[in-house]
Amino acid sequence: MTQKKRINELWIMACMLLALIIPSLITLNTIQEPRPMVPVTTPNASPYGYTWSLSLFIIPCLILLTWLHLSKEHRIQMGAFWLTVVLMATLGLMLDIFLGLTFFNFTNTGATLGIHFWGYSFANGWQKLIPIEEVGFYASGCLAILLVYIWSNECWLEKYKVDKWPPRFPRLKDAVSFHPASAISGVVLIVLGCLFKKYFPGVDHEGFPGYYIFIVAVAITPSIVFYEVAAPFVNWRAYTLAFFSTMLVSLFWEGALAVPYQWWGYNPKQMLGFFLNGLSGLPVEEPILWIAASWAIVIIFETINSFFHMKLLRLEQVLENKPVSK
């Protein structure tokens, strides 16, 4: 895929996103009061609700994993797939352990199995308050995004698949490069977020937008380092379907269930201060999270997949007694 065509597809994707965001914000802005929270003292309001709700990701993942496992032509892709899932799920778990109790709260213990692990809070230090369901949330979320992307790339949107090997960077040492546009975008987004939190009228100015900054950093860092090697092989239509479908599930999950029933909540001082009242006061960071997570996951996956194909190319060169690129 040429750079010009790739840029055009990115613009189309951005326009599609704006076409949904703008009318959604206009409509949500008409809701002045968020949906009231269900008191956690209400008997059996949502027993094991968080635990069972993981099926929103797990069941589709099982179906798509079965398809991927039966597809023998995707052997190399399977290695890149599992490595990407482990890396991103581990990052999500690290978020919970070191920042989870600063950004989030887990009030309704009746919605979980009651098994908790330790997390750190800047206000209260280490506390054993994070439900084990959080592990399933991050693992199944990463699986869902990547499986939808791979399935779309290989089946639903196969026409737009980029499959031209060997890659543009046959030498491993040339695969890592600095992408200025990603770095500048990250800095601009963080600065704008801080200014929004501090000065924008009608938002909660107290605190610091730590959660937003974390989301931007997670999305932008892989792009800064690996965009040049990954971007030529990204099926941008498949990526668009992956983040739209995941965001749709997430908005239903959080706005209609998790937040009103207090399976988890958010520390307003660590948010941008813009809350979606029509979605039970969900912070705007949550839809941003799924766009950012999808971007990071796809960039990392295509990078690792490229590295695997580089190794395969080197092996073929050795077996055919051809000069090997270093």
N, C-alpha and C positions, 0 to 999 in steps of 0.2 A: 504494500500500500504506500503510495506516494505521500510525502508530508502535506501537500496541498489538500489531498483527499481526506487525510486524517484530520486536519484542522476543520474542514467543512463538516465532517461528521461530528466533531466535538461541538461545533456551533449549533448544529441541528439538535443535538442532545440537550444543550443548554437552553435552547428556545423551547423545547418540549417541557423541560423542567419549569421554566418561568411561566409557561402557559397554564400549568397546574398550580404553581405557588401563588401567583398574583390573585386569581379569583378565590382561592382558598383563604388567603389572608384577609381579603375584603369581606368574605362571608363570616369568617371567625371573629372579625373585629366587631361584628354586630352583637356578639354575645358578651355582655358586660359582667356576668357573674358565672364563675366556674361551677360545674356540677358538684353538689356537696359530697364530702367523703362519707363512706359508710363507717360508722363507729366500730372499732376493732372489738369492742365488748359485745357487739351483736352476736348472739349464739348462732354458730353454724352459717355465718354469712357467706363464707367461701372456703369450706374445709378442703385443705390440700389444693387450693385453687392454683397457686403458683406451680406446684409440682405437676399437676395434670396439664396445665397450660403449655408446658414444654413440648407437648405433642404437636402444637402448631408448627414447630420446626422439625421435630423428630420424625413424624410420619412421612412428610414429603422427602426428608433426607433418606429414609430407609428405601423408599421407592426408587429414588434417583441413584442411590449407592448400588442397589441391585443392578440397575441398568449399566452403570459404569463398570461394575465388577464383571459383568457378562460380555462387555465389549473388549475383546481380546486385542484389538488394534490400538488400545490406549494404555499399553504397558508403561511406557515412559511417562505419560501423563499422570498415571496413578502415583508414581513416586513424587512428582512435583506437587500433586494434589495433597497428599498426606503431610508432606513437609510444610506446606503453606498453612494447612489447618492447625498443625501443632504450634507453629510459630505465632499465629494470630490469636489462637485460643489462650496460649500462655501469656501473651501480652494483655489480653482482657483480664485474666486471672491476676496478673501483677497489678493491674489497675485497682481491682477490688482489694487486694491485700494491703497496698500502700496508700491508696487514695479513696477507696470505696466508702469508708465511713466519714470521709470529709465531704464527698460529693452526694452520697446517698444515705437513706435510712430505711430500715426494714422493720416496720412496726407490727405488722400482722403476722405473728409467728404461727398462728393457726392455719395459715395458708401454705405452710411448708411442712417438711418432714420433722422439723425440730432439730436437725443436725446442723451445727454451725462450725465455722473455722475462724481463725484469728485475722483481724484486720487492724490497720493503724489509723488513728484519728489525730490530727494536729491538736485538737482540743482536749482529748481524753486519753491519748496514748493507745496502747494495744488493748483490744477488746475482742472477745469471742462472740461476735454478733452477726457474722455474714452467713446466710443460709447456704447449704450445699447446693441448692438449686442454681446458684449463680454460676457454678462450674458448667452445668448443663446448658445454661443460657448462652454463655460465650462459645462453648464448643459447638452446639447445634446451630447457633447463629452464623458462625464462620462456615460451617458445613453447608448450610442452606444457600448462602450467597455464592459460594464457589461451585456447588453442584448445579444451581440454576444457570450460572454462567457457562459451565462446561457443556451441559445438556443443550443449551441454546446454541452454543458455538458449533456443536457436533451434529445437532439434529434440527431443531426448530428454525435456526437462522444459519444453517450450514452454507448457504449461498454466499454469505459475507465472511466466511472463515478465511483467515490469512494463513496459508500453509506453504510457505516458500523457504525450504531449507536448502543449504545451510544458511544460518542467520547472517545478518549484516556484519556481525562482529565475530569472526571465526576464532579470534584469540581471546582467551579468558581475561587477560589483563586489560583488554580494551572494553570490556563489558560494563565496567563501573565508571561512570562519568558524572560530572556536575551539570545539572540542568538549571540554568539561571531563572527561567520563567517560573519553575515550580518554587524556587527559593523566594523569589520576589512576591509571588502570589501568597505564600505562607506568611511572610512578614506583613503584607498589606492586610490580609484577613485578620491577623492577630491585633494589629494596630486599630483597625476599624472596630473590632469587637470590644477592645478596651475603651475606645472613645464612646461607643454605643452605651456601654455599661455606666460610664461616668457622666455623660451629658445628655443622652437622648431623653426627651420629655416622656413622662408616663411610665417609665420603667423603674425597677428597684435599684437605686444607685449604691446601696450598701454592699460592701464585700468586693470580691475580685472574681472575674469570669474564668476561674481555673478549669472548669470542666470543658468549656468551649476551647480554651487554648490547648488542652490535652487532645481534644478531637482533631483540631487542625494539625497539630504536630504529628499525630499518628497517620493522618492522611498524606501529609506533604513530605515527610522524611523519606519514605521509599521512592517517591516520585523524584526527589532531588537527586538521589543516587542512581536509580535504575530506570528512569523514564526512557532514556534513549535506546536501551536494549529491549525494553518491554513493549513500548508503544507501537512499533511496526507490526506486532503480532496480535494486538488486542482487537477482538471483534467488538466494536463499540456498540453495535446494536444489541449484542448479547449482554454486554455490561449494563446497558440501559434497562433491559428487561430484568436483570438480576437485582438492581437496586430499587426499581419501582415495585417489584413483587415483594421484596423484603420490607420495604417501607410501608406498603399497604398492610401487611400482616402486623407490623410493629405498631402502627397507629391504632389499629383495632385492639391489639393486645394491651397496649399501655393506656390509651385514652378511654376505652370502654371498661377495662377490667382491672389492670394492675394498679393504676393511680387511685381510682375511686375506692377500691377495696384495700388499698394501702399494702399491697404485696411488696411494693417498694416505693420510695418517694425521693424527693430531691431537696438538697439544701439550697434555698433561694439565694443565699449570699455568694454561692459559688457558681451561679448561673448568670447569663447575660441580663436577666431581669425581664425578658419578654416571654409571657406565658400564654398558651393557647386555651382560652377559657372554654371554647366549644369542645375541647378535648380534656376536660376535667383539670385544667390548669397545667397541662403538660408543658414543660419548658421547650423552647424552640430548638434547643440543642439536640433533642431526640431525632427529629427527621434529618437534621444535619449529620448526626452520627451515622445513619445508615448510608448516606451518600458517601461520606468520608471512608467508612469501613469497606464499602464495596470497592471504592477506588484503590485503597491500599492493598486489599486482598488480590484484586485482579493484577495489579502491577507486580506484586511479589510473585504470584503464581506464574505469570508469563516470563518473569526473569528466571526463576528456578527452572522452568520448562526449557528455556533457551539454553541454560547451562547444561542440562541433561543432554540436549541435542548436540551441543558442542562436544561433550565427552563421547557421544556416539560417533560423531564425525571423525574425531581423532582416532577412535578404535578402528573405524573403517579404513582410514588412511594407513594405519599400521599394518592391517591385514592385507591391504593391496600394495604394500611397499611404496606408498606415495610419501612425499615430504609432509611432515606434520607441522601445523601451525602452532606456535607457542603463545 
